[in-house]
Amino acid sequence: QEGSFMQGMARAFEENVLYSIVNAQGNIVSNEKSITARAGGPEYAEFSTILQFDFEPSTPTGELRVYTRSANDGSIQDLVRVKVRFE
């Protein structure tokens, strides 16, 4: 299943921007997916993708999470959370 188009700007190590989507109950709608930005850090660069769903949303709303991961320990960095409505 496909979702909506997403685009943004990021400063990401090796051009790697990640996203995941959860429903209002915190259940996974989209497992972590990678997007390649047009350039890597230290530059800011555009990225865009069609959001891919792995599971059918079971609530009418949820949250899109866009972030990077630390090259040192893999922890989530620069997390941006956006409330979404599933239609």
VEXVEX-491630 format. One record per residue: x, y, z of N, C-alpha, C, CB in turn. Coordinates in pm, 1 decimal. Atoms other than C-alpha are relative to their C-alpha. Glycine has a CB too. Layout:
VEXVEX-491630
+----------+----------+----------+----------+----------+----------+----------+----------+----------+----------+----------+----------+
:     n_c1 :     n_c2 :     n_c3 :    ca_c1 :    ca_c2 :    ca_c3 :     c_c1 :     c_c2 :     c_c3 :    cb_c1 :    cb_c2 :    cb_c3 :
+----------+----------+----------+----------+----------+----------+----------+----------+----------+----------+----------+----------+
:        X :        Y :        Z :        X :        Y :        Z :        X :        Y :        Z :        X :        Y :        Z :
...
+----------+----------+----------+----------+----------+----------+----------+----------+----------+----------+----------+----------+
***
This chain:
VEXVEX-491630
+----------+----------+----------+----------+----------+----------+----------+----------+----------+----------+----------+----------+
:     n_c1 :     n_c2 :     n_c3 :    ca_c1 :    ca_c2 :    ca_c3 :     c_c1 :     c_c2 :     c_c3 :    cb_c1 :    cb_c2 :    cb_c3 :
+----------+----------+----------+----------+----------+----------+----------+----------+----------+----------+----------+----------+
:     85.3 :   -117.5 :      0.0 :      0.0 :      0.0 :      0.0 :     89.3 :    122.9 :      0.0 :    -96.7 :      0.3 :    122.2 :
:    -77.6 :   -122.8 :      4.8 :    122.7 :    349.2 :    -74.1 :    -72.9 :    110.8 :     71.7 :     29.0 :     40.2 :   -143.7 :
:     53.5 :   -115.3 :    -69.0 :     72.1 :    665.3 :    126.3 :     19.9 :    124.8 :    -83.0 :     64.8 :     15.9 :    136.4 :
:    -15.3 :   -130.7 :     61.9 :    132.9 :   1029.0 :     48.7 :    145.6 :     28.7 :    -35.4 :    -53.4 :    108.0 :     92.4 :
:   -132.3 :    -49.0 :     37.4 :    428.1 :   1210.6 :   -102.1 :     56.8 :     80.6 :    116.4 :     -6.4 :     86.3 :   -130.2 :
:    -67.4 :    -75.4 :   -105.4 :    681.3 :   1346.9 :    150.3 :    127.0 :     59.5 :    -57.3 :     31.2 :    -89.9 :    123.2 :
:   -126.1 :    -61.9 :     39.8 :    961.7 :   1591.9 :     91.5 :     47.7 :     89.7 :    112.3 :    -15.4 :     80.1 :   -132.0 :
:    -55.6 :    -85.5 :   -103.5 :   1194.7 :   1793.6 :    309.4 :    146.0 :     29.1 :    -26.8 :    -16.4 :    -64.0 :    136.8 :
:   -142.7 :    -32.8 :      4.6 :   1546.1 :   1914.8 :    378.1 :     64.6 :    -65.7 :    121.7 :     24.7 :    157.0 :     -1.4 :
:    -70.6 :     63.6 :   -110.6 :   1802.3 :   1734.0 :    591.0 :    149.8 :     16.4 :    -15.9 :    -36.3 :   -148.0 :      9.1 :
:   -146.0 :      9.6 :     -1.3 :   2165.9 :   1734.7 :    689.7 :     28.8 :   -136.7 :     59.1 :     69.6 :    118.5 :     83.4 :
:     -8.7 :    139.5 :    -42.3 :   2235.8 :   1363.3 :    705.3 :    132.2 :    -63.2 :    -41.1 :   -115.5 :    -79.8 :    -58.0 :
:   -122.8 :     73.0 :     27.9 :   2548.7 :   1149.5 :    725.7 :    -24.8 :    -95.7 :   -115.4 :     49.7 :    -76.4 :    125.6 :
:      8.6 :     84.7 :    119.4 :   2601.4 :    973.2 :    392.1 :   -137.7 :      4.9 :    -66.3 :     33.4 :   -143.3 :     36.3 :
:    128.8 :    -26.2 :     67.0 :   2271.2 :   1119.6 :    261.8 :   -115.4 :    -86.4 :     50.8 :     15.2 :    -21.6 :   -148.0 :
:     98.5 :     97.9 :    -45.1 :   2069.5 :    870.5 :    473.1 :   -101.8 :     60.7 :     97.0 :     70.4 :   -117.3 :     66.2 :
:    112.8 :    -47.3 :    -80.3 :   1732.0 :    999.2 :    600.9 :    -93.7 :   -119.4 :     18.7 :    -74.5 :    122.9 :    -68.8 :
:     86.9 :    113.3 :    -31.0 :   1495.8 :    752.2 :    769.7 :   -138.8 :     48.0 :     39.1 :     60.2 :    -85.0 :    112.5 :
:    133.1 :    -30.6 :    -51.0 :   1124.3 :    743.3 :    840.0 :    -68.3 :   -127.5 :     44.6 :    -84.6 :     72.0 :   -106.3 :
:     89.6 :    107.7 :    -41.2 :    869.4 :    524.4 :   1013.4 :   -134.7 :     64.5 :     31.2 :     57.0 :    -79.9 :    124.7 :
:    135.0 :    -50.1 :    -29.0 :    495.3 :    556.8 :   1074.1 :    -62.9 :    -94.4 :    101.4 :    -88.2 :     10.3 :   -131.1 :
:     75.5 :     78.0 :    -97.7 :    292.5 :    442.8 :   1374.3 :   -142.2 :     53.6 :      5.4 :     66.9 :      5.3 :    140.7 :
:    137.3 :    -47.4 :    -16.0 :    -81.6 :    458.6 :   1439.1 :    -14.8 :     63.9 :    138.0 :   -102.2 :   -116.7 :    -18.3 :
:     23.6 :    -71.3 :   -125.5 :   -240.1 :    640.5 :   1735.4 :     24.8 :    -87.0 :    123.0 :   -141.6 :     52.5 :      3.0 :
:    -25.7 :     92.2 :   -111.7 :   -190.3 :    329.3 :   1953.5 :    147.3 :    -39.4 :      7.9 :    -86.4 :   -125.6 :    -14.1 :
:   -142.4 :     30.1 :      0.4 :    182.3 :    314.0 :   1871.7 :     36.9 :   -123.5 :    -78.7 :     47.5 :    -15.5 :    138.6 :
:    -27.1 :    118.1 :     82.1 :    149.3 :     13.4 :   1640.1 :     62.0 :     41.3 :   -132.6 :   -129.2 :    -80.7 :    -24.0 :
:    -72.8 :    -30.8 :    123.3 :    375.1 :      4.7 :   1332.9 :    -92.6 :     -4.6 :   -120.9 :    116.5 :    -97.9 :    -19.3 :
:     66.0 :     -5.4 :    130.4 :    220.1 :    111.5 :   1002.3 :    106.7 :    -15.6 :   -108.1 :    -79.8 :    134.2 :    -18.2 :
:   -113.4 :     11.2 :     92.2 :    554.9 :    148.8 :    823.3 :    126.1 :    -25.1 :     80.3 :     14.9 :    128.1 :    -87.5 :
:   -130.6 :     25.3 :    -60.6 :    877.4 :    -14.2 :    938.5 :     97.7 :    106.6 :    -46.3 :     52.2 :   -141.8 :    -36.2 :
:   -101.4 :    -98.6 :     36.3 :   1188.1 :    203.8 :    924.8 :     41.7 :    -17.6 :   -145.8 :    122.5 :    -11.8 :     92.5 :
:    -39.0 :     -0.3 :    141.3 :   1266.5 :    297.1 :    564.0 :    102.8 :    110.8 :    -22.0 :   -124.6 :     19.9 :    -93.4 :
:   -107.6 :    -93.5 :     30.8 :   1563.1 :    480.1 :    414.4 :    -32.1 :     81.0 :   -125.2 :    132.3 :    -74.9 :    -18.1 :
:     12.4 :    -90.6 :    114.1 :   1555.8 :    778.6 :    178.8 :    139.0 :     59.1 :    -23.2 :   -109.3 :    113.6 :     25.4 :
:   -128.1 :    -61.7 :     30.7 :   1864.7 :    912.1 :      1.2 :    -21.5 :    147.5 :    -32.0 :     69.6 :    -72.4 :   -117.9 :
:      3.9 :   -144.0 :     26.6 :   1902.9 :   1289.8 :     23.4 :     92.3 :     30.4 :   -117.9 :     42.2 :     82.2 :    126.8 :
:    -79.4 :    -36.5 :    118.3 :   2060.8 :   1475.7 :   -270.4 :    147.1 :     28.5 :     30.7 :    -60.7 :    120.9 :    -65.7 :
:   -139.0 :    -21.2 :    -41.6 :   2380.3 :   1542.5 :    -69.0 :     11.4 :    -38.6 :    146.7 :     45.4 :    149.0 :    -22.9 :
:    -22.6 :     37.7 :   -138.4 :   2536.3 :   1437.7 :    259.6 :     49.0 :    117.4 :     82.5 :     99.1 :   -113.5 :      7.8 :
:    -48.8 :   -103.1 :    -90.0 :   2635.1 :   1638.8 :    565.0 :    145.0 :     33.9 :    -32.1 :    -13.6 :    -44.9 :    145.8 :
:     67.3 :   -100.8 :    -80.8 :   2755.9 :   1894.1 :    639.2 :   -102.1 :     85.8 :    -76.1 :    102.0 :     88.8 :     60.7 :
:     96.7 :    -78.6 :     76.8 :   2532.6 :   2028.4 :    359.3 :   -143.7 :    -39.8 :     33.9 :     25.1 :    -17.3 :   -150.2 :
:    142.4 :     31.0 :     -2.1 :   2154.9 :   2053.0 :    384.1 :    -40.6 :    -36.3 :   -141.4 :    -85.0 :    119.8 :     54.8 :
:     39.8 :     43.7 :    133.6 :   1990.9 :   1871.8 :     94.3 :   -145.2 :    -46.5 :      0.6 :     92.2 :   -112.9 :    -49.9 :
:    138.3 :     43.7 :     15.0 :   1645.1 :   1787.2 :    -37.3 :     -9.6 :   -151.7 :      0.2 :    -60.1 :     56.2 :   -128.6 :
:     34.7 :    141.2 :     13.1 :   1486.6 :   1445.2 :     -2.2 :   -147.8 :     -8.1 :    -29.8 :     36.3 :    -81.1 :    128.8 :
:    142.5 :     20.6 :     27.0 :   1153.0 :   1308.4 :   -121.7 :    -26.2 :   -147.8 :    -23.1 :    -46.4 :     83.4 :   -122.4 :
:     39.5 :    139.1 :     19.5 :    963.9 :    980.4 :   -137.8 :   -151.8 :    -12.7 :      7.1 :     66.8 :    -91.1 :    105.3 :
:    138.4 :     39.5 :    -24.5 :    622.9 :    818.5 :   -155.9 :      3.4 :    -90.1 :    123.0 :    -64.9 :    -73.6 :   -126.1 :
:      1.6 :     78.6 :   -122.6 :    547.7 :    682.6 :    191.2 :    -58.4 :   -138.3 :    -26.3 :    -80.1 :     72.0 :    109.4 :
:     41.1 :    139.0 :     18.5 :    519.0 :    304.0 :    190.0 :    -53.4 :    -55.0 :    132.4 :    118.6 :    -86.7 :    -52.1 :
:     59.8 :     60.9 :   -118.8 :    289.8 :    122.9 :    436.8 :     29.0 :   -149.9 :     -1.5 :   -153.9 :     26.8 :      5.8 :
:    -19.1 :    143.9 :    -14.5 :    377.0 :   -224.6 :    565.7 :   -123.8 :    -67.1 :     58.6 :    121.4 :    -28.4 :     87.8 :
:    120.2 :     52.1 :    -64.4 :     54.4 :   -267.1 :    763.0 :   -113.8 :    100.0 :    -16.9 :     25.6 :    -29.0 :    150.4 :
:    118.8 :    -84.6 :     10.3 :   -299.9 :   -131.3 :    733.0 :    -16.4 :     77.5 :    130.4 :   -127.4 :    -85.0 :    -30.8 :
:     22.3 :    -75.2 :   -123.6 :   -354.7 :    153.3 :    981.9 :   -130.8 :    -44.8 :     66.1 :     -3.1 :    152.7 :    -28.6 :
:    121.0 :     44.0 :    -70.3 :   -602.9 :     41.7 :   1248.1 :    -63.5 :    111.8 :     80.8 :     32.2 :   -116.4 :     91.4 :
:     58.0 :   -119.3 :    -61.6 :   -671.2 :    393.5 :   1378.0 :     -5.4 :    109.2 :   -106.6 :     83.2 :     46.6 :    125.7 :
:     10.0 :   -104.4 :    103.2 :   -772.2 :    707.7 :   1184.2 :    117.6 :     98.0 :     -1.9 :   -126.9 :     77.1 :     19.7 :
:   -112.9 :    -92.8 :     -7.1 :   -462.8 :    902.1 :   1297.1 :    125.6 :    -73.6 :     43.3 :    -30.3 :    115.9 :     96.9 :
:   -126.7 :     57.9 :    -40.8 :    -98.7 :    838.3 :   1367.8 :    109.9 :    103.4 :     -1.5 :     36.7 :   -115.9 :    -89.4 :
:   -115.0 :    -89.3 :     -4.6 :    249.2 :    983.0 :   1356.9 :    105.9 :    -45.5 :    -99.4 :     58.6 :      5.8 :    142.0 :
:   -113.4 :     20.2 :     89.6 :    516.2 :   1012.0 :   1088.2 :    123.7 :     46.1 :     75.0 :    -17.8 :     77.8 :   -136.4 :
:   -125.5 :    -33.3 :    -67.1 :    867.3 :   1007.2 :   1232.5 :    111.6 :      1.7 :   -104.0 :     31.8 :   -101.7 :    114.7 :
:   -110.7 :    -15.8 :     94.1 :   1158.9 :   1137.6 :   1022.9 :    124.5 :     30.4 :     82.8 :    -28.6 :    114.2 :   -106.4 :
:   -118.1 :    -11.3 :    -85.3 :   1513.5 :   1112.0 :   1159.8 :    124.3 :    -49.9 :    -72.2 :    -20.1 :    -78.1 :    130.1 :
:   -124.7 :     61.1 :     42.9 :   1875.3 :   1014.1 :   1112.0 :     46.8 :    -91.3 :    113.2 :    108.7 :    108.6 :    -35.9 :
:    -59.7 :     84.9 :   -103.9 :   2082.7 :    758.5 :   1302.3 :    147.9 :     35.9 :     14.8 :    -16.9 :   -152.1 :    -34.6 :
:   -139.4 :    -30.0 :    -31.2 :   2417.1 :    820.9 :   1470.8 :     93.1 :   -100.3 :    -67.1 :     22.4 :     -0.1 :    151.7 :
:   -101.7 :     88.1 :     58.7 :   2715.9 :    682.8 :   1281.2 :     80.1 :    -69.1 :    109.9 :     94.5 :     79.9 :    -93.1 :
:    -77.2 :     57.8 :   -111.6 :   2873.7 :    612.2 :   1622.7 :    -70.0 :   -117.9 :     65.8 :     27.2 :    106.1 :    104.5 :
:     67.3 :    105.0 :    -76.9 :   2606.7 :    407.0 :   1800.3 :   -137.2 :    -40.5 :    -53.3 :    -14.7 :     44.8 :    140.6 :
:    127.9 :     37.6 :     59.8 :   2298.2 :    386.3 :   1574.0 :   -122.3 :     59.6 :     67.0 :    -12.5 :   -146.1 :      1.1 :
:    114.5 :    -60.8 :    -68.1 :   2081.4 :    593.3 :   1807.6 :    -69.8 :    101.1 :    -91.5 :     45.1 :     68.5 :    130.9 :
:     78.1 :    -95.5 :     79.2 :   1804.9 :    812.0 :   1662.1 :     44.5 :    141.8 :     31.7 :   -151.4 :    -16.3 :     27.1 :
:    -37.6 :   -140.4 :    -12.5 :   1904.3 :   1174.9 :   1599.8 :    -95.4 :     85.2 :    -82.4 :    146.7 :     22.5 :    -45.1 :
:     74.9 :    -99.4 :     78.1 :   1720.8 :   1485.0 :   1477.4 :   -142.9 :    -45.5 :    -28.8 :     72.1 :     28.6 :   -131.2 :
:    135.3 :     53.8 :     17.3 :   1377.6 :   1325.3 :   1528.0 :   -102.1 :    111.7 :    -19.1 :    -39.0 :    -86.2 :    120.4 :
:    112.8 :    -90.6 :     25.9 :   1084.7 :   1516.5 :   1375.2 :   -125.5 :    -86.6 :     -2.8 :     18.2 :     81.1 :   -136.4 :
:    126.5 :     74.7 :     -8.0 :    733.0 :   1394.2 :   1459.2 :   -111.9 :     86.1 :    -56.5 :    -32.0 :    -42.1 :    147.2 :
:    111.4 :    -70.8 :     63.4 :    431.0 :   1492.7 :   1249.5 :   -126.8 :    -85.3 :     14.4 :     30.9 :     30.1 :   -151.4 :
:    127.6 :     69.2 :    -10.3 :     71.5 :   1397.7 :   1330.5 :    -57.9 :    -15.3 :   -140.3 :    -98.7 :     76.7 :     93.7 :
:     56.9 :     26.8 :    131.1 :   -100.5 :   1236.7 :   1029.5 :   -140.1 :    -60.0 :     14.7 :     91.6 :    -94.6 :    -80.5 :
:    132.2 :     60.9 :      7.5 :   -450.8 :   1130.1 :    929.6 :      3.4 :   -100.0 :   -114.3 :   -113.0 :    107.7 :    -20.8 :
:      5.5 :    103.9 :    102.4 :   -497.6 :    804.4 :    739.4 :   -135.5 :      6.6 :    -69.3 :     24.3 :   -141.2 :     61.6 :
:    126.9 :     -4.4 :     74.4 :   -760.4 :    812.5 :    464.1 :     -8.1 :   -113.1 :    -97.1 :    -16.2 :    132.0 :    -73.6 :
+----------+----------+----------+----------+----------+----------+----------+----------+----------+----------+----------+----------+
***
